[in-house]
Amino acid sequence: MRPGITIIGSGFAGLGMAIKLKKAGYHDFVILEKAGSLGGTWRDNTYPGCACDVPSHMYSFSFALNPGWSRMFSPQTEIWDYLRACATTYGLTPHFRFGREVTGLEYDEAGHWRVSTTDGETFTTNAVVSGVGALHVPSFPEIPGRESFRGPSFHSAEWDHSVDLTGKRVAVIGTGASAVQFVPRIAERVSRLHLFQRTPPWVQNRPDFPISPRMRAALTVPGAARALRNAIYWALETRALGFAVDPRLMKAHEKMARRHLADQVPDRALRAKLTPDYTIGCKRILLSNDYYPALNRDNVEVITEAAAEIRERSIVDSTGREIEVDAIVYGTGFKVVDALNDQWIVGRGGQKIQDAWRNGVEAYYGITTAGFPNLFFLLGPNTGLGHNSVVFMIESQVRYVIDCLRLLSKTGARALDVRPEAQRAFNARLQSRLHDLVWNEGGCTSWYLDEHGVNRTIWPGFTFEYWARTRRVRPEAYELIR
């Protein structure tokens, strides 16, 4: 095997790249997927209540609109079905190589990447597109004794469906986006639920509803689904005013969240526990209509003291209180900033990516990194969003990668490498802009920030701004290797 282009990952990013490569006339590529089927995070996350938190008509490809979504916010199974349908429709089946986890990438001076996989195979390729995303490596808290627990314990991203939680005493550690979805589903089944909350999230109403057969039929009318998508896009984009312009503009969002909390949690003591002390938007804003009602249940306890120790059959909080539990579910998110930094990638001159990123993970528009020619990242550093659909960002990046490939064809160069000065200038502007925004100045610690408190995750502006800036490759920003 010696494909011209190698795509790693088969979620939205990998599939979007593959589809657009074929449309652009590039057919010599493979898609490496570590699992046995495609789908990325929408294949892996099967916890109860798993669903999208962006309206489905926006959280989908612009070139593959789906008028048949059953709800405004679709469940996991429907999104996974959509991705599989896209792969079939666009003829991607011959390009998949399942069960091939990439263990290393090494660039040689002939202008090729040597790709190593877990099955022992090594092959060369001209270009690599990493579509692994950031939400695929589960993060576990460093709590003493975690390995000593004798009962079932698992991360929400690796839900153990063989474990029946009915009638059990269950501890949930973490109150992020996944927990907000699965807590209401298990609270009604367990005998007791102890929810360990480090920091309360801001939660807003989730405007979800089933889409009637009549409305789905109406969306098949030419132009209707596109019009709905555009309306949703601009409605979501207005939220960037508070994120990307001035944190004070988040007051309206905070007011809505406070009203939502007051309406759903009548108990003052519980409401105080659930009221954040940081600016809304500093951490991810969550959407739910049933999370707060679940916490009102008599069998649910919200614990704001930290989990200090885990024993064989119990958890001890920071006050010394011991809580006996039968099972533990970790809703503690993912290793976002570390997801790229942990990879074995060696670029020009034997430089490891960890050395290139010793002062922090960064890339040029989140796509290319100096010293690593013909290596492209989708949803790379600082291309995440707090207000709109990342699928929009993926499509912008895919278009940019194809423009890079066309530049190579046009110039006859073997590879292109972003110039260090272009990358430094871009990231200096980006970090300067982030400095005064809500993610940095909102008074919280979030997974958006690295260990030095630098935001390596979020794009600090409107998505149409990113779209405009990545529409064309600037050849002067790159060294062409002949």
N, C-alpha and C positions, 0 to 999 in steps of 0.2 A: 504493500500500500504506500503510495506517494501522492497524496492529494495536493492540489494547488493551494487550497485553503482548508484550514481545520477550525471548526466551531466547537467550543467546549460548553456543554449544557444545552438542555432542550426545554427550557421554560419559555416565557414570552420573548426573552432576549434572543436566545438561540434560534427559535423558530422564526422570529421576525427577520433575523439576519439571513437565514437560509432561504426564505421565501423571496426576499428582495434580491439576493444573489441570482437566483434562477431567473427572475424577471429582467435582470440586467444582463443576462447572457452568460453568467458564470455557473457552470455546471460541475466543475471539477472540485468538489468539496465533500467533506464528511462531517457528521455531527457526532461527537463523542459524548456519551451519556453514562454516568457511573451506575445508574439504576437499570432496572430491566424494562422500563417503559418511560415515555416522555412525560413532561409536565412540570418539572421543577417543584417549586413550593406548593403548587396546587395539586401535585401528586402526593407529596410527602405529608402535608398537614391535613389530617383526617379527624381532628378532635371534634367533639360534639359542638355544633353551632358554627363551625368554620364557614366563613363567608367573606366576600369582598367588602371593604369599607369605602369604596369609590363606586358611584353608580355604574352599573354594568355596561350601559351604552357608551360610557367613556373608557371603562377599563376593558378595552378590546382594541383590536387593530382597526385603524381608520379605513384600511382597504378590504376588511372582512367584517362588515357590519352584520350584527345578528339581531334581526327584528323579533326573534323568538325567545328572548330572555323571559323567564317566568316571574322574576321579581326585579324591583329597581336595584336591589343589592343582591346579586346572585350567590347561592351557596357554592361551596367548594366543588361538589360533584359536577355542577353545570359548567363551571369554568374549565375544569379538567376535560369535560366532554368537548367544549368549544376548541380547546387547544388540539385535541386529537383530530377533530374534524378539519381544522386548518391544515394539519400535517397531511391528511389524506387528500384534501381538495387541491393542494398545491404540489402534490407528487413528491413529498419528501421521504417517503418510506425507504427507497434504495440508499439514501444517504446516511441513515442511522447506523451507529455502531454501539449497541447497548452493552452494559456490563464493562465498559472501558473507562475506568477512572484515571484521570491524568495525574501522574506522580511527579513529572518534571518537564520543564521546557528549557532547552539550551540553544542559543543562537550560535551559528558558526560564521566565519568570515566569508564563506561563499554566498551568504545571504539567505540561508535556510534555517528553519527551526527544527531541532530534533525533539520529537515528542515521545515521552515514555509513559506507559500505562501499567496498571496493576497486573495485567495478565502477562507481563514480561515483554510485550512487543515494543519496539522502538522504530519510528519511521520519521522521515523528513517531510517538511511542508514549507511552502513559500511564505505563508501568512497564517497567523493565529488570531482568532476572535474569541475572547473570553466572555461567555454569557452566563457565568456561574451565579451572578447576582450577589447580594449581601445577606439575604435571609435564608441561609441554608445550613449554617453551622450553629447548632444549639449552644446556648450559653448557660452554664450551671453556676449557682452561687458558691462561693468558697465558705462553706459552713463546716466547722469541725465535726467529724463523725458521719459525714454524709454517706460514706460507703458502708457504714455499720448497720444501717437500717435493714431490718429483716423482712418487712412487708414489701409489697409492690411499690415501686417508685419509677416515674418516667417523666420525660419532658413533653410538653404539649405538642411539639413538632414530631414526636415519636410515640404517639398515643398507643398504649397497649390495650387493644380492644378485647384481649382475652381476659382482662381484669374486670369483673363486675363490681362496680362501686356501690351498688344498691345496698342500703342498710349499713354501710361502713362509716367509720370516722375518718374523714379525709382532710388532710392539710393541703392547701394551695399556697404556694410561695410565688408571689409576683402578682401585679395588678396591671399588666400591660394590655396590648390590643388583643392577644389571644385569650387571656384570662377573662376579659370582659365578655367574650363570646361564649366560652365554655362554662364559666361559673353558673350562669342561670340554668344551664341544661343539667348540670349534675347536682345542683342545690336541692332540687325537688326529689332526688333519688337517695341521697346519702342520709345517714342518721344524724350526722353532725359535720359541719364544714367549718374549718378554721382557716380564715383567709389572712395570710401574713402580708401586710401592706407596708412597704418601705416609704413610698411617696404616693399620695393619692393622685390619680389622673384627673384632668378636666374632661368631663363627659358631656356631650351635647346630644340632643334628640336625633334619632336616626330616622330620616324620612323614607322608610322602607314600606313597600306595599306590593301585593301581587299584581302583576300586569294581566289584565283580563284578556280573554281570547279576542274580544272585539278590538282592543287597543293593539294587540300583536298583529292582527290582520291589517289594521290601519297603517302600521309601521312598514308593511310590505309595499305600500304605495311608493313609487319612485320619488326619492327626495325626502320622504318623511323621516326615516331613521337618521339620515344625515342632519336634518334640521334639529331633531331632538338632541343628537350628539353635540352639535354646535351650541345649543342653548345650555346644555349641562356644562360644557367646557368653559364658557364665559361666566357662568354663575360661580363655578369653582375658582376661576382665575381672579375674581374680585377679592377672594380671601387673601391673596398675596399682598394686598395693600398693607395689611397689618404685619405680615411676615417680612416683606421685602422693602417696605418704605419706612414705617415708624411703629414701634411696639405700642404706642399709645392708641393706635387705631384698632387694637385688639379689644378695647373696652366693650364694644358691642358684642363680641363673641363671648367675653367673660360674663356679661350680663345674661346672655341666653343660657349659658352653662349653669350659672347660679340659680336661675329660675327653674331650670330642669331639675336640679338637685333639690331645691325647696319643694317642688311639686311632688317629687317621688319619695322623699325621705322626711317624714313628719317628725321623727325623733331627733331632738336637738343634739343630744350627745353623739349619736351616730353621724348626724350631718356635720358636726364639727370635725369628726375623724376624716370625713370624706371631702373636706374643703381644702383645696391646695393653697399653698402660701407663696406661689410663684406666678409669674405672668402667663396667662393662657397662650399656648403655642410654643413655649420653651421646651416642653416635651410634646410628644405626639398627642394631638387632640383625638379622643376616642368618641365613637358614635354608638349609642345603645339606648334602647327603650326598656330593656328588661334586666339590666345589670343592677341598678339601684333597687328595684323591687325585690330582687333575689336576696340582697343584703338585709332587707327588712324581715326576712323569715326568722322564726324562732330558733331554727336549727343552724343558723349561720352566725358566726362571730368574726368581726373584723379586728385583727390584732395589729396594733401599730408599733409594738415592741419588736425589735429585730429577732430573728431566729438565731440564737447564739450557739446552739449545739444540737446535733441530731444523735439520738441513741437508738438502740435496737428496736424499740417500739414507741418512741416518743420524740417530741421536739421540746427543747428548753428555750424559753425566750430570754431576753436580756435582763429581766427582773428576777430570773431564777425559777419562774413558774414552769412546771413540767406538764405537757399536754400529750396524753396518750392518743395515738392515731394508728389506723390500720393501713393507710396508704398515703403517699405523697405525690402530688402533681406539681411539677415545676413549670410555671408560666413566666419564665425569666428571659424570654427573648433570645436574641442571636448575637454571635460575635460579628458585629458589623464592620468596625474599623479594622479588625484583625483578619477578616475573611480573605483579603487580598494579600496581606503581609505574611500570612502563614504559608503561602505557596512557594514551591521550589522553582524559581525562574532565574535563569542566568542569561544576561544580555551580552552586549559587545565587550570585548576585553575581559570576559570572565566575571563581570560585575553582577553580583546577586541583587535581586530586587530589594531585599532587606537593607542592603547598603545604600542603594539609591534612595530609599525611603527612611534612612536613619533619623532624619529630622521631621518625619511625618509623611503619611501617604498623600501623594499628589499626582496629578496628571494634567495634560493640556486639554481643557474642556472635558475632563474626566475620561478621555478616550485613549490618548497616546502618552507615553512616558519616555523621556530622553534616555538614550542608551539601550533601548529595546525596540529595534526597528521591526516594522510589520507586525507588531503586537498591538491589538486593539482591545480595549475594555468597553463593554456595554454595562451601563449603570455603575461606572467606576467612581472614583472619589469625587465628592461634591456634585453629584447629579441626582441625589435623592430629593424628594419633595415632601412638603408638609401640607400641601393644599390641593394638589391635582393628581392626575393619573401618571404614574411612571411609564406607562405604555407609550404615552406621547413622547417622553424623553427618549425611550428606546428607539422609536421610529426616527427621531432626529439624528441619533447616533448612528443608526444603520445607514441612513442616507450619507452621512459624513464618511463612514468607512468605505462605502462604494465609490465616493468621490476620490478618496485616497487611492483606491485600486485603479481607477481610471487615470489618475495622474501618473501612476507607475507605467501603465500601458502606453500612455501618450509620450512619455519621456524616454521609455526604454530602460528606466532604472530598475535595479533588482529589488531595492528596498528603500523605504523612507524612514527617517528618524527625526522626531521633533527636536528642534534646537533648544539646548538648555536655557538660553536667554529668553526664548519665547515662552517656555514653560514657567520660568521664574516670574516673568512680567505678568503673565496671566494669573498665577496664583497669588502674587502680591496684591493685585487689584481685587481679586476675589476675597481674600482674607481681610483686606481693608474694609470692604463692603460688609462682610459678615460681622465685623467687630461690634457695631452698634445695633445689631438686629436682635430680635427676641430670643433666638437660640443661644446667643452668647450673653445677653444682658437680662434675660428673664428671671434669673435667680434660681436656677435649677441645675442639676447634674443629669445629663441624659446620654443615651447611646449615640447621639449626634456628635459628641465630643470625644477626642482621643485622650490619652492619659495626661497630656499636657494642657488639656482644656481648649484645644483647637478644634474647630468644626471641620471635620474631614468628610462630611456626609451630605450636607444639604446644598442645593443650588440657591443662591441668595437673591433670586429675582423671579420675574414672570417666566412662564414656560415659553411664551411666544418670543421672548427675548433670546432664550437659548436656541430656539428653532431658527431665528434669524441669523444668529452668530455662527451657527454650524451649517448653514445652507451651502456654503462653498469653502473648500479648503484654500487656505492662503499658502501657496507654494513657498513663499519666502520664509515661512515659519518652520520649514523642514529642510533637512539635508537629504539630498537624493544620492543614494549609494549605487554606483554603477559597476 
